[in-house]
């Protein structure tokens, strides 16, 4: 999915406009719940492919999404998901 398609979907479904908060990461887009105290629910980031284990530095868009714990288990089994462990 293209970044623009994702951001348009977030706008349509959740009324979430992207916020670009960091000068050093100008393409990092934060998506917030405006009806829930402006808490963020997703961040779209562009990172070099080598940061994800790929063989080149070509930029890759990734989506970091906050999820309820009960949803995470089934998604981890899919190839395109990579869990963030804190």
Secondary structure, 3 states (H helix, E strand, C coil): CCHHHHHHHHHHHHCCCCECCCHHHCCCEEEEECCCCCEEEEEEEEEEHHHHCCCCCCEEEEEEECCCHHHHHHHHCCCCCCCCCC
